[in-house]
């Protein structure tokens, strides 16, 4: 929780909801009764279909907070049929907006139904019931006055667990007070809380880095980690899941830590160890090591010692004066572009939906279990 301008804003990244499709309308039992028509037949209409429930991923949302105040999402029922072969009105679908990066799980089985990673991507999570048939549907040459009709079917109901993993190009990691919030505020228009004590960042913050040539990067400042975070120490692994979505990790190290704090090389190894213990995939993620607080007296000597201890390049900046930020921005852009190219090369080939059947057998397309389960 953070207080900003007198208001309280909550970052919620997990929530459970219940969704239910609307019931289909009942079919109608009716016979024609018109003046001067001696032989009226069955004219009961069908019921309308119940509405379905969809989840729709939308950019601009970065929390599941809006869903915490309402845990039940039920679509409307279809209207019953009526005489004169009039079909009942089908109900409108219910669309629930969620942030991009939301994972949809069946809360009872634990199965992942859908990973909503793109803007305007949507998935049906509760199917509406079909409308029942009216008695006119049961008329045959030998059964001309049917009294049968069907009730509407119930809509699908399920309990869902929604889990948000923020999607960003670059994720900031580092020990508390390494200067991540200050760096985000200098590179973007985001205004996270900044103070001279640990754990001032209690929730992830997103910002947009604008570069010349209409280039943009999404940056994420994650709460500071400490040793044992992967086991729940400190803020623990509550927010570690969000770094799994980032293409590049910016590892920020304090070049001049206060007395009693780990040395810069120790600080790097602590955080690096936590990331590797949390997820092996993070061990292979592109990483830029950045030394902060270059404006302090002993920073230059500490920078050289850090480079020697790690045996790798370390870019130096000052979040206060802005030194090195322009070069860092271009380095981040280059690293993200390289990561995007690798993703594109490893992505499965797109299927040509207009191709004749059987011409794409080599692609071995498999049914999406999430879609099959959800639909």
Beta strands, then each sheet from edge to edge (+ up, - down):
strand 1: 2-4
strand 2: 7-9
strand 3: 14-20
strand 4: 53-58
strand 5: 72-74
strand 6: 94-99
strand 7: 102-106
strand 8: 112-116
strand 9: 122-126
strand 10: 157-164
strand 11: 170-173
strand 12: 205-211
strand 13: 215-221
strand 14: 248-254
strand 15: 286-292
strand 16: 315-316
sheet 1: 1+ 2-
sheet 2: 5+ 3+ 10- 7+ 8-
sheet 3: 6+ 4+ 9-
sheet 4: 12+ 13- 11- 14- 15- 16-
end
